[in-house]
Each structure stands twice: as structure tokens, then as C-alpha cells.
Amino acid sequence: MSWLFAILLVLAVLLVAAAEWPRLGQRFGVEARRRRERARRKASLKLLKSETDEFAASVERDLEQLPTLDHDRDRP
């Protein structure tokens, strides 16, 4: 009787593993390895200070210096 119990136990383990395979694949599969490597690379990155305000002011100054056509002034 013990061999029958062992076979049933193995079948039960295989059934549970087959049912949980998608979740196990997400956690231990190739995609999980890629996510961990990407997270490791991202952790080593440093955020640089944004110069957007200075850049916006520079663009506004440049736009003010551009020559424009003033149609109202050209009319008689």
C-alpha cells in the first residue's frame, strides 16, 4: 500500500505544480531574471538636476530676439 500512497503523492505534487506553473514562471522564469537585472541597473543610475526653468527662460529670450513681420505697421 505504501507504493500506491507514494504514486498518489507524486501525482498530487505534479498537479499542483502544473496548476501554479504560470505564477512560478513569472517569479523564477526568464522574464523575472530580466526584471531583476533591469532593477539592478536602474538602482545604479543617478538623477541629474533638471535645468528646465533655465532652458525655458533661454528659449523665451531667443524668441524675443527673433525678427518678426509687423503687418499692422506696413499698412498705409
N, CA, C and O atoms as a Maestro MAE file, in Angstrom:
{
 s_m_m2io_version
 :::
 2.0.0
}

f_m_ct {
 s_m_title
 :::
 protein
 m_atom[304] {
  # First column is atom index #
  i_m_mmod_type
  r_m_x_coord
  r_m_y_coord
  r_m_z_coord
  i_m_residue_number
  s_m_chain_name
  s_m_pdb_residue_name
  s_m_pdb_atom_name
  i_m_atomic_number
  :::
  1 25 0.803 -1.194 0.000 1 A "MET " " N  " 7
  2 3 0.000 0.000 0.000 1 A "MET " " CA " 6
  3 2 0.848 1.260 0.000 1 A "MET " " C  " 6
  4 15 0.368 2.305 -0.441 1 A "MET " " O  " 8
  5 25 2.060 1.211 0.465 2 A "SER " " N  " 7
  6 3 2.879 2.417 0.544 2 A "SER " " CA " 6
  7 2 3.294 2.905 -0.842 2 A "SER " " C  " 6
  8 15 3.461 4.109 -1.041 2 A "SER " " O  " 8
  9 25 3.464 2.000 -1.801 3 A "TRP " " N  " 7
  10 3 3.825 2.441 -3.147 3 A "TRP " " CA " 6
  11 2 2.666 3.190 -3.797 3 A "TRP " " C  " 6
  12 15 2.891 4.128 -4.562 3 A "TRP " " O  " 8
  13 25 1.417 2.785 -3.502 4 A "LEU " " N  " 7
  14 3 0.254 3.480 -4.010 4 A "LEU " " CA " 6
  15 2 0.173 4.901 -3.421 4 A "LEU " " C  " 6
  16 15 -0.146 5.858 -4.127 4 A "LEU " " O  " 8
  17 25 0.462 5.017 -2.138 5 A "PHE " " N  " 7
  18 3 0.483 6.323 -1.484 5 A "PHE " " CA " 6
  19 2 1.568 7.214 -2.093 5 A "PHE " " C  " 6
  20 15 1.333 8.404 -2.299 5 A "PHE " " O  " 8
  21 25 2.734 6.671 -2.381 6 A "ALA " " N  " 7
  22 3 3.830 7.433 -2.969 6 A "ALA " " CA " 6
  23 2 3.460 7.922 -4.373 6 A "ALA " " C  " 6
  24 15 3.756 9.061 -4.732 6 A "ALA " " O  " 8
  25 25 2.818 7.065 -5.158 7 A "ILE " " N  " 7
  26 3 2.410 7.460 -6.508 7 A "ILE " " CA " 6
  27 2 1.355 8.574 -6.447 7 A "ILE " " C  " 6
  28 15 1.428 9.549 -7.195 7 A "ILE " " O  " 8
  29 25 0.384 8.418 -5.556 8 A "LEU " " N  " 7
  30 3 -0.636 9.455 -5.405 8 A "LEU " " CA " 6
  31 2 -0.043 10.777 -4.932 8 A "LEU " " C  " 6
  32 15 -0.475 11.844 -5.369 8 A "LEU " " O  " 8
  33 25 0.930 10.712 -4.053 9 A "LEU " " N  " 7
  34 3 1.597 11.922 -3.572 9 A "LEU " " CA " 6
  35 2 2.346 12.607 -4.702 9 A "LEU " " C  " 6
  36 15 2.270 13.828 -4.841 9 A "LEU " " O  " 8
  37 25 3.066 11.841 -5.511 10 A "VAL " " N  " 7
  38 3 3.796 12.404 -6.648 10 A "VAL " " CA " 6
  39 2 2.821 13.031 -7.640 10 A "VAL " " C  " 6
  40 15 3.073 14.123 -8.149 10 A "VAL " " O  " 8
  41 25 1.718 12.354 -7.919 11 A "LEU " " N  " 7
  42 3 0.713 12.907 -8.830 11 A "LEU " " CA " 6
  43 2 0.110 14.192 -8.281 11 A "LEU " " C  " 6
  44 15 -0.132 15.132 -9.038 11 A "LEU " " O  " 8
  45 25 -0.135 14.247 -6.991 12 A "ALA " " N  " 7
  46 3 -0.677 15.464 -6.376 12 A "ALA " " CA " 6
  47 2 0.312 16.616 -6.489 12 A "ALA " " C  " 6
  48 15 -0.080 17.744 -6.787 12 A "ALA " " O  " 8
  49 25 1.582 16.343 -6.254 13 A "VAL " " N  " 7
  50 3 2.619 17.381 -6.374 13 A "VAL " " CA " 6
  51 2 2.711 17.867 -7.814 13 A "VAL " " C  " 6
  52 15 2.827 19.068 -8.055 13 A "VAL " " O  " 8
  53 25 2.659 16.942 -8.776 14 A "LEU " " N  " 7
  54 3 2.702 17.321 -10.186 14 A "LEU " " CA " 6
  55 2 1.479 18.143 -10.583 14 A "LEU " " C  " 6
  56 15 1.593 19.086 -11.367 14 A "LEU " " O  " 8
  57 25 0.328 17.797 -10.056 15 A "LEU " " N  " 7
  58 3 -0.892 18.543 -10.349 15 A "LEU " " CA " 6
  59 2 -0.815 19.970 -9.803 15 A "LEU " " C  " 6
  60 15 -1.193 20.921 -10.487 15 A "LEU " " O  " 8
  61 25 -0.333 20.113 -8.592 16 A "VAL " " N  " 7
  62 3 -0.192 21.452 -8.001 16 A "VAL " " CA " 6
  63 2 0.845 22.265 -8.778 16 A "VAL " " C  " 6
  64 15 0.640 23.450 -9.039 16 A "VAL " " O  " 8
  65 25 1.954 21.630 -9.145 17 A "ALA " " N  " 7
  66 3 2.988 22.330 -9.908 17 A "ALA " " CA " 6
  67 2 2.453 22.772 -11.270 17 A "ALA " " C  " 6
  68 15 2.758 23.876 -11.723 17 A "ALA " " O  " 8
  69 25 1.661 21.928 -11.924 18 A "ALA " " N  " 7
  70 3 1.091 22.291 -13.222 18 A "ALA " " CA " 6
  71 2 0.091 23.439 -13.077 18 A "ALA " " C  " 6
  72 15 0.032 24.323 -13.932 18 A "ALA " " O  " 8
  73 25 -0.684 23.427 -12.010 19 A "ALA " " N  " 7
  74 3 -1.662 24.496 -11.798 19 A "ALA " " CA " 6
  75 2 -0.988 25.823 -11.466 19 A "ALA " " C  " 6
  76 15 -1.493 26.881 -11.841 19 A "ALA " " O  " 8
  77 25 0.123 25.780 -10.783 20 A "GLU " " N  " 7
  78 3 0.819 27.001 -10.363 20 A "GLU " " CA " 6
  79 2 1.938 27.405 -11.320 20 A "GLU " " C  " 6
  80 15 2.660 28.361 -11.038 20 A "GLU " " O  " 8
  81 25 2.099 26.708 -12.439 21 A "TRP " " N  " 7
  82 3 3.221 26.962 -13.335 21 A "TRP " " CA " 6
  83 2 3.281 28.410 -13.838 21 A "TRP " " C  " 6
  84 15 4.372 28.981 -13.847 21 A "TRP " " O  " 8
  85 25 2.180 29.031 -14.253 22 A "PRO " " N  " 7
  86 3 2.286 30.424 -14.724 22 A "PRO " " CA " 6
  87 2 2.829 31.372 -13.655 22 A "PRO " " C  " 6
  88 15 3.657 32.234 -13.951 22 A "PRO " " O  " 8
  89 25 2.373 31.215 -12.437 23 A "ARG " " N  " 7
  90 3 2.849 32.087 -11.365 23 A "ARG " " CA " 6
  91 2 4.307 31.788 -11.031 23 A "ARG " " C  " 6
  92 15 5.084 32.707 -10.770 23 A "ARG " " O  " 8
  93 25 4.682 30.519 -11.038 24 A "LEU " " N  " 7
  94 3 6.077 30.170 -10.773 24 A "LEU " " CA " 6
  95 2 6.981 30.679 -11.890 24 A "LEU " " C  " 6
  96 15 8.107 31.111 -11.640 24 A "LEU " " O  " 8
  97 25 6.483 30.625 -13.124 25 A "GLY " " N  " 7
  98 3 7.258 31.135 -14.253 25 A "GLY " " CA " 6
  99 2 7.499 32.629 -14.156 25 A "GLY " " C  " 6
  100 15 8.574 33.114 -14.509 25 A "GLY " " O  " 8
  101 25 6.491 33.369 -13.672 26 A "GLN " " N  " 7
  102 3 6.661 34.816 -13.503 26 A "GLN " " CA " 6
  103 2 7.687 35.133 -12.433 26 A "GLN " " C  " 6
  104 15 8.422 36.116 -12.537 26 A "GLN " " O  " 8
  105 25 7.736 34.306 -11.414 27 A "ARG " " N  " 7
  106 3 8.632 34.595 -10.307 27 A "ARG " " CA " 6
  107 2 10.056 34.106 -10.544 27 A "ARG " " C  " 6
  108 15 11.014 34.759 -10.130 27 A "ARG " " O  " 8
  109 25 10.200 32.957 -11.211 28 A "PHE " " N  " 7
  110 3 11.520 32.351 -11.356 28 A "PHE " " CA " 6
  111 2 11.968 32.205 -12.802 28 A "PHE " " C  " 6
  112 15 13.054 31.679 -13.044 28 A "PHE " " O  " 8
  113 25 11.188 32.644 -13.759 29 A "GLY " " N  " 7
  114 3 11.494 32.440 -15.164 29 A "GLY " " CA " 6
  115 2 12.437 33.479 -15.742 29 A "GLY " " C  " 6
  116 15 13.065 34.259 -15.026 29 A "GLY " " O  " 8
  117 25 12.512 33.459 -17.064 30 A "VAL " " N  " 7
  118 3 13.408 34.347 -17.804 30 A "VAL " " CA " 6
  119 2 13.005 35.808 -17.614 30 A "VAL " " C  " 6
  120 15 13.863 36.667 -17.408 30 A "VAL " " O  " 8
  121 25 11.705 36.092 -17.683 31 A "GLU " " N  " 7
  122 3 11.248 37.471 -17.511 31 A "GLU " " CA " 6
  123 2 11.577 38.006 -16.124 31 A "GLU " " C  " 6
  124 15 11.919 39.178 -15.972 31 A "GLU " " O  " 8
  125 25 11.478 37.163 -15.129 32 A "ALA " " N  " 7
  126 3 11.804 37.601 -13.768 32 A "ALA " " CA " 6
  127 2 13.287 37.952 -13.673 32 A "ALA " " C  " 6
  128 15 13.663 38.927 -13.022 32 A "ALA " " O  " 8
  129 25 14.115 37.159 -14.321 33 A "ARG " " N  " 7
  130 3 15.553 37.440 -14.319 33 A "ARG " " CA " 6
  131 2 15.827 38.774 -14.999 33 A "ARG " " C  " 6
  132 15 16.639 39.564 -14.517 33 A "ARG " " O  " 8
  133 25 15.149 39.028 -16.123 34 A "ARG " " N  " 7
  134 3 15.332 40.309 -16.827 34 A "ARG " " CA " 6
  135 2 14.873 41.476 -15.963 34 A "ARG " " C  " 6
  136 15 15.535 42.513 -15.920 34 A "ARG " " O  " 8
  137 25 13.736 41.315 -15.269 35 A "ARG " " N  " 7
  138 3 13.257 42.387 -14.390 35 A "ARG " " CA " 6
  139 2 14.233 42.671 -13.266 35 A "ARG " " C  " 6
  140 15 14.482 43.828 -12.927 35 A "ARG " " O  " 8
  141 25 14.795 41.594 -12.680 36 A "ARG " " N  " 7
  142 3 15.767 41.806 -11.595 36 A "ARG " " CA " 6
  143 2 17.024 42.496 -12.101 36 A "ARG " " C  " 6
  144 15 17.558 43.378 -11.429 36 A "ARG " " O  " 8
  145 25 17.507 42.098 -13.293 37 A "GLU " " N  " 7
  146 3 18.702 42.741 -13.854 37 A "GLU " " CA " 6
  147 2 18.420 44.207 -14.164 37 A "GLU " " C  " 6
  148 15 19.262 45.068 -13.906 37 A "GLU " " O  " 8
  149 25 17.251 44.495 -14.713 38 A "ARG " " N  " 7
  150 3 16.905 45.881 -15.025 38 A "ARG " " CA " 6
  151 2 16.791 46.713 -13.753 38 A "ARG " " C  " 6
  152 15 17.260 47.850 -13.705 38 A "ARG " " O  " 8
  153 25 16.175 46.150 -12.733 39 A "ALA " " N  " 7
  154 3 16.061 46.862 -11.459 39 A "ALA " " CA " 6
  155 2 17.440 47.132 -10.866 39 A "ALA " " C  " 6
  156 15 17.672 48.191 -10.284 39 A "ALA " " O  " 8
  157 25 18.344 46.184 -11.013 40 A "ARG " " N  " 7
  158 3 19.708 46.367 -10.504 40 A "ARG " " CA " 6
  159 2 20.419 47.483 -11.266 40 A "ARG " " C  " 6
  160 15 21.120 48.299 -10.669 40 A "ARG " " O  " 8
  161 25 20.233 47.515 -12.605 41 A "ARG " " N  " 7
  162 3 20.859 48.582 -13.400 41 A "ARG " " CA " 6
  163 2 20.251 49.937 -13.057 41 A "ARG " " C  " 6
  164 15 20.970 50.930 -12.938 41 A "ARG " " O  " 8
  165 25 18.923 49.981 -12.898 42 A "LYS " " N  " 7
  166 3 18.265 51.245 -12.584 42 A "LYS " " CA " 6
  167 2 18.673 51.762 -11.214 42 A "LYS " " C  " 6
  168 15 18.722 52.973 -11.000 42 A "LYS " " O  " 8
  169 25 18.966 50.865 -10.290 43 A "ALA " " N  " 7
  170 3 19.358 51.297 -8.949 43 A "ALA " " CA " 6
  171 2 20.688 52.036 -8.967 43 A "ALA " " C  " 6
  172 15 20.954 52.866 -8.098 43 A "ALA " " O  " 8
  173 25 21.525 51.732 -9.959 44 A "SER " " N  " 7
  174 3 22.834 52.371 -10.002 44 A "SER " " CA " 6
  175 2 22.795 53.713 -10.742 44 A "SER " " C  " 6
  176 15 23.793 54.433 -10.758 44 A "SER " " O  " 8
  177 25 21.665 54.054 -11.349 45 A "LEU " " N  " 7
  178 3 21.565 55.328 -12.056 45 A "LEU " " CA " 6
  179 2 21.392 56.478 -11.074 45 A "LEU " " C  " 6
  180 15 20.847 56.312 -9.984 45 A "LEU " " O  " 8
  181 25 21.868 57.645 -11.485 46 A "LYS " " N  " 7
  182 3 21.737 58.838 -10.652 46 A "LYS " " CA " 6
  183 2 20.877 59.848 -11.383 46 A "LYS " " C  " 6
  184 15 21.019 60.033 -12.592 46 A "LYS " " O  " 8
  185 25 19.992 60.498 -10.662 47 A "LEU " " N  " 7
  186 3 19.131 61.516 -11.234 47 A "LEU " " CA " 6
  187 2 19.885 62.835 -11.308 47 A "LEU " " C  " 6
  188 15 20.411 63.331 -10.312 47 A "LEU " " O  " 8
  189 25 19.923 63.387 -12.518 48 A "LEU " " N  " 7
  190 3 20.598 64.663 -12.709 48 A "LEU " " CA " 6
  191 2 19.608 65.792 -12.461 48 A "LEU " " C  " 6
  192 15 18.406 65.645 -12.685 48 A "LEU " " O  " 8
  193 25 20.135 66.928 -11.994 49 A "LYS " " N  " 7
  194 3 19.277 68.075 -11.731 49 A "LYS " " CA " 6
  195 2 18.723 68.595 -13.051 49 A "LYS " " C  " 6
  196 15 19.460 68.751 -14.024 49 A "LYS " " O  " 8
  197 25 17.453 68.854 -13.076 50 A "SER " " N  " 7
  198 3 16.793 69.326 -14.280 50 A "SER " " CA " 6
  199 2 17.003 70.826 -14.425 50 A "SER " " C  " 6
  200 15 16.856 71.584 -13.465 50 A "SER " " O  " 8
  201 25 17.341 71.232 -15.608 51 A "GLU " " N  " 7
  202 3 17.568 72.650 -15.889 51 A "GLU " " CA " 6
  203 2 16.432 73.200 -16.756 51 A "GLU " " C  " 6
  204 15 16.663 74.062 -17.604 51 A "GLU " " O  " 8
  205 25 15.233 72.717 -16.552 52 A "THR " " N  " 7
  206 3 14.131 73.098 -17.441 52 A "THR " " CA " 6
  207 2 13.765 74.564 -17.311 52 A "THR " " C  " 6
  208 15 13.445 75.200 -18.316 52 A "THR " " O  " 8
  209 25 13.800 75.127 -16.106 53 A "ASP " " N  " 7
  210 3 13.444 76.540 -15.947 53 A "ASP " " CA " 6
  211 2 14.450 77.439 -16.652 53 A "ASP " " C  " 6
  212 15 14.075 78.400 -17.324 53 A "ASP " " O  " 8
  213 25 15.714 77.123 -16.497 54 A "GLU " " N  " 7
  214 3 16.753 77.914 -17.157 54 A "GLU " " CA " 6
  215 2 16.638 77.770 -18.670 54 A "GLU " " C  " 6
  216 15 16.802 78.746 -19.404 54 A "GLU " " O  " 8
  217 25 16.358 76.557 -19.138 55 A "PHE " " N  " 7
  218 3 16.205 76.316 -20.565 55 A "PHE " " CA " 6
  219 2 15.007 77.083 -21.116 55 A "PHE " " C  " 6
  220 15 15.104 77.692 -22.181 55 A "PHE " " O  " 8
  221 25 13.888 77.062 -20.413 56 A "ALA " " N  " 7
  222 3 12.683 77.770 -20.859 56 A "ALA " " CA " 6
  223 2 12.950 79.270 -20.942 56 A "ALA " " C  " 6
  224 15 12.525 79.921 -21.896 56 A "ALA " " O  " 8
  225 25 13.643 79.818 -19.962 57 A "ALA " " N  " 7
  226 3 13.967 81.245 -19.989 57 A "ALA " " CA " 6
  227 2 14.875 81.557 -21.172 57 A "ALA " " C  " 6
  228 15 14.720 82.596 -21.814 57 A "ALA " " O  " 8
  229 25 15.809 80.680 -21.461 58 A "SER " " N  " 7
  230 3 16.714 80.876 -22.588 58 A "SER " " CA " 6
  231 2 15.942 80.864 -23.910 58 A "SER " " C  " 6
  232 15 16.211 81.681 -24.792 58 A "SER " " O  " 8
  233 25 15.006 79.961 -24.048 59 A "VAL " " N  " 7
  234 3 14.206 79.896 -25.270 59 A "VAL " " CA " 6
  235 2 13.357 81.148 -25.417 59 A "VAL " " C  " 6
  236 15 13.234 81.684 -26.519 59 A "VAL " " O  " 8
  237 25 12.774 81.619 -24.330 60 A "GLU " " N  " 7
  238 3 11.974 82.842 -24.389 60 A "GLU " " CA " 6
  239 2 12.825 84.035 -24.796 60 A "GLU " " C  " 6
  240 15 12.383 84.862 -25.593 60 A "GLU " " O  " 8
  241 25 14.045 84.139 -24.262 61 A "ARG " " N  " 7
  242 3 14.939 85.238 -24.656 61 A "ARG " " CA " 6
  243 2 15.273 85.150 -26.139 61 A "ARG " " C  " 6
  244 15 15.287 86.163 -26.838 61 A "ARG " " O  " 8
  245 25 15.542 83.936 -26.619 62 A "ASP " " N  " 7
  246 3 15.867 83.774 -28.036 62 A "ASP " " CA " 6
  247 2 14.681 84.138 -28.921 62 A "ASP " " C  " 6
  248 15 14.854 84.764 -29.967 62 A "ASP " " O  " 8
  249 25 13.485 83.752 -28.510 63 A "LEU " " N  " 7
  250 3 12.302 84.066 -29.307 63 A "LEU " " CA " 6
  251 2 12.036 85.562 -29.353 63 A "LEU " " C  " 6
  252 15 11.586 86.078 -30.376 63 A "LEU " " O  " 8
  253 25 12.304 86.258 -28.271 64 A "GLU " " N  " 7
  254 3 12.105 87.706 -28.243 64 A "GLU " " CA " 6
  255 2 13.086 88.416 -29.168 64 A "GLU " " C  " 6
  256 15 12.776 89.496 -29.669 64 A "GLU " " O  " 8
  257 25 14.241 87.847 -29.404 65 A "GLN " " N  " 7
  258 3 15.265 88.471 -30.233 65 A "GLN " " CA " 6
  259 2 15.071 88.182 -31.721 65 A "GLN " " C  " 6
  260 15 15.735 88.801 -32.553 65 A "GLN " " O  " 8
  261 25 14.180 87.259 -32.074 66 A "LEU " " N  " 7
  262 3 13.955 86.945 -33.481 66 A "LEU " " CA " 6
  263 2 13.245 88.090 -34.178 66 A "LEU " " C  " 6
  264 15 12.371 88.724 -33.586 66 A "LEU " " O  " 8
  265 25 13.603 88.367 -35.424 67 A "PRO " " N  " 7
  266 3 12.897 89.414 -36.167 67 A "PRO " " CA " 6
  267 2 11.498 88.929 -36.530 67 A "PRO " " C  " 6
  268 15 11.298 87.756 -36.844 67 A "PRO " " O  " 8
  269 25 10.554 89.827 -36.483 68 A "THR " " N  " 7
  270 3 9.170 89.482 -36.813 68 A "THR " " CA " 6
  271 2 8.654 90.446 -37.868 68 A "THR " " C  " 6
  272 15 9.166 91.555 -38.026 68 A "THR " " O  " 8
  273 25 7.651 90.011 -38.572 69 A "LEU " " N  " 7
  274 3 6.996 90.870 -39.553 69 A "LEU " " CA " 6
  275 2 5.807 91.505 -38.870 69 A "LEU " " C  " 6
  276 15 4.953 90.816 -38.313 69 A "LEU " " O  " 8
  277 25 5.759 92.802 -38.918 70 A "ASP " " N  " 7
  278 3 4.660 93.518 -38.287 70 A "ASP " " CA " 6
  279 2 3.749 94.028 -39.385 70 A "ASP " " C  " 6
  280 15 4.000 95.095 -39.944 70 A "ASP " " O  " 8
  281 25 2.692 93.290 -39.709 71 A "HIS " " N  " 7
  282 3 1.821 93.640 -40.814 71 A "HIS " " CA " 6
  283 2 1.012 94.906 -40.542 71 A "HIS " " C  " 6
  284 15 0.693 95.638 -41.479 71 A "HIS " " O  " 8
  285 25 0.683 95.173 -39.312 72 A "ASP " " N  " 7
  286 3 -0.093 96.368 -38.991 72 A "ASP " " CA " 6
  287 2 0.710 97.635 -39.307 72 A "ASP " " C  " 6
  288 15 0.145 98.633 -39.754 72 A "ASP " " O  " 8
  289 25 1.985 97.596 -39.082 73 A "ARG " " N  " 7
  290 3 2.825 98.771 -39.302 73 A "ARG " " CA " 6
  291 2 3.056 99.016 -40.786 73 A "ARG " " C  " 6
  292 15 3.258 100.163 -41.183 73 A "ARG " " O  " 8
  293 25 3.035 97.978 -41.623 74 A "ASP " " N  " 7
  294 3 3.312 98.113 -43.040 74 A "ASP " " CA " 6
  295 2 2.104 98.646 -43.823 74 A "ASP " " C  " 6
  296 15 2.279 99.137 -44.939 74 A "ASP " " O  " 8
  297 25 0.914 98.567 -43.285 75 A "ARG " " N  " 7
  298 3 -0.265 99.021 -43.998 75 A "ARG " " CA " 6
  299 2 -0.336 100.555 -44.023 75 A "ARG " " C  " 6
  300 15 0.065 101.211 -43.062 75 A "ARG " " O  " 8
  301 25 -0.858 101.134 -45.143 76 A "PRO " " N  " 7
  302 3 -0.949 102.616 -45.231 76 A "PRO " " CA " 6
  303 2 -2.059 103.208 -44.433 76 A "PRO " " C  " 6
  304 15 -2.233 104.427 -44.427 76 A "PRO " " O  " 8
  :::
 }
 m_bond[303] {
  # First column is bond index #
  i_m_from
  i_m_to
  i_m_order
  :::
  1 1 2 1
  2 2 3 1
  3 3 4 2
  4 3 5 1
  5 5 6 1
  6 6 7 1
  7 7 8 2
  8 7 9 1
  9 9 10 1
  10 10 11 1
  11 11 12 2
  12 11 13 1
  13 13 14 1
  14 14 15 1
  15 15 16 2
  16 15 17 1
  17 17 18 1
  18 18 19 1
  19 19 20 2
  20 19 21 1
  21 21 22 1
  22 22 23 1
  23 23 24 2
  24 23 25 1
  25 25 26 1
  26 26 27 1
  27 27 28 2
  28 27 29 1
  29 29 30 1
  30 30 31 1
  31 31 32 2
  32 31 33 1
  33 33 34 1
  34 34 35 1
  35 35 36 2
  36 35 37 1
  37 37 38 1
  38 38 39 1
  39 39 40 2
  40 39 41 1
  41 41 42 1
  42 42 43 1
  43 43 44 2
  44 43 45 1
  45 45 46 1
  46 46 47 1
  47 47 48 2
  48 47 49 1
  49 49 50 1
  50 50 51 1
  51 51 52 2
  52 51 53 1
  53 53 54 1
  54 54 55 1
  55 55 56 2
  56 55 57 1
  57 57 58 1
  58 58 59 1
  59 59 60 2
  60 59 61 1
  61 61 62 1
  62 62 63 1
  63 63 64 2
  64 63 65 1
  65 65 66 1
  66 66 67 1
  67 67 68 2
  68 67 69 1
  69 69 70 1
  70 70 71 1
  71 71 72 2
  72 71 73 1
  73 73 74 1
  74 74 75 1
  75 75 76 2
  76 75 77 1
  77 77 78 1
  78 78 79 1
  79 79 80 2
  80 79 81 1
  81 81 82 1
  82 82 83 1
  83 83 84 2
  84 83 85 1
  85 85 86 1
  86 86 87 1
  87 87 88 2
  88 87 89 1
  89 89 90 1
  90 90 91 1
  91 91 92 2
  92 91 93 1
  93 93 94 1
  94 94 95 1
  95 95 96 2
  96 95 97 1
  97 97 98 1
  98 98 99 1
  99 99 100 2
  100 99 101 1
  101 101 102 1
  102 102 103 1
  103 103 104 2
  104 103 105 1
  105 105 106 1
  106 106 107 1
  107 107 108 2
  108 107 109 1
  109 109 110 1
  110 110 111 1
  111 111 112 2
  112 111 113 1
  113 113 114 1
  114 114 115 1
  115 115 116 2
  116 115 117 1
  117 117 118 1
  118 118 119 1
  119 119 120 2
  120 119 121 1
  121 121 122 1
  122 122 123 1
  123 123 124 2
  124 123 125 1
  125 125 126 1
  126 126 127 1
  127 127 128 2
  128 127 129 1
  129 129 130 1
  130 130 131 1
  131 131 132 2
  132 131 133 1
  133 133 134 1
  134 134 135 1
  135 135 136 2
  136 135 137 1
  137 137 138 1
  138 138 139 1
  139 139 140 2
  140 139 141 1
  141 141 142 1
  142 142 143 1
  143 143 144 2
  144 143 145 1
  145 145 146 1
  146 146 147 1
  147 147 148 2
  148 147 149 1
  149 149 150 1
  150 150 151 1
  151 151 152 2
  152 151 153 1
  153 153 154 1
  154 154 155 1
  155 155 156 2
  156 155 157 1
  157 157 158 1
  158 158 159 1
  159 159 160 2
  160 159 161 1
  161 161 162 1
  162 162 163 1
  163 163 164 2
  164 163 165 1
  165 165 166 1
  166 166 167 1
  167 167 168 2
  168 167 169 1
  169 169 170 1
  170 170 171 1
  171 171 172 2
  172 171 173 1
  173 173 174 1
  174 174 175 1
  175 175 176 2
  176 175 177 1
  177 177 178 1
  178 178 179 1
  179 179 180 2
  180 179 181 1
  181 181 182 1
  182 182 183 1
  183 183 184 2
  184 183 185 1
  185 185 186 1
  186 186 187 1
  187 187 188 2
  188 187 189 1
  189 189 190 1
  190 190 191 1
  191 191 192 2
  192 191 193 1
  193 193 194 1
  194 194 195 1
  195 195 196 2
  196 195 197 1
  197 197 198 1
  198 198 199 1
  199 199 200 2
  200 199 201 1
  201 201 202 1
  202 202 203 1
  203 203 204 2
  204 203 205 1
  205 205 206 1
  206 206 207 1
  207 207 208 2
  208 207 209 1
  209 209 210 1
  210 210 211 1
  211 211 212 2
  212 211 213 1
  213 213 214 1
  214 214 215 1
  215 215 216 2
  216 215 217 1
  217 217 218 1
  218 218 219 1
  219 219 220 2
  220 219 221 1
  221 221 222 1
  222 222 223 1
  223 223 224 2
  224 223 225 1
  225 225 226 1
  226 226 227 1
  227 227 228 2
  228 227 229 1
  229 229 230 1
  230 230 231 1
  231 231 232 2
  232 231 233 1
  233 233 234 1
  234 234 235 1
  235 235 236 2
  236 235 237 1
  237 237 238 1
  238 238 239 1
  239 239 240 2
  240 239 241 1
  241 241 242 1
  242 242 243 1
  243 243 244 2
  244 243 245 1
  245 245 246 1
  246 246 247 1
  247 247 248 2
  248 247 249 1
  249 249 250 1
  250 250 251 1
  251 251 252 2
  252 251 253 1
  253 253 254 1
  254 254 255 1
  255 255 256 2
  256 255 257 1
  257 257 258 1
  258 258 259 1
  259 259 260 2
  260 259 261 1
  261 261 262 1
  262 262 263 1
  263 263 264 2
  264 263 265 1
  265 265 266 1
  266 266 267 1
  267 267 268 2
  268 267 269 1
  269 269 270 1
  270 270 271 1
  271 271 272 2
  272 271 273 1
  273 273 274 1
  274 274 275 1
  275 275 276 2
  276 275 277 1
  277 277 278 1
  278 278 279 1
  279 279 280 2
  280 279 281 1
  281 281 282 1
  282 282 283 1
  283 283 284 2
  284 283 285 1
  285 285 286 1
  286 286 287 1
  287 287 288 2
  288 287 289 1
  289 289 290 1
  290 290 291 1
  291 291 292 2
  292 291 293 1
  293 293 294 1
  294 294 295 1
  295 295 296 2
  296 295 297 1
  297 297 298 1
  298 298 299 1
  299 299 300 2
  300 299 301 1
  301 301 302 1
  302 302 303 1
  303 303 304 2
  :::
 }
}
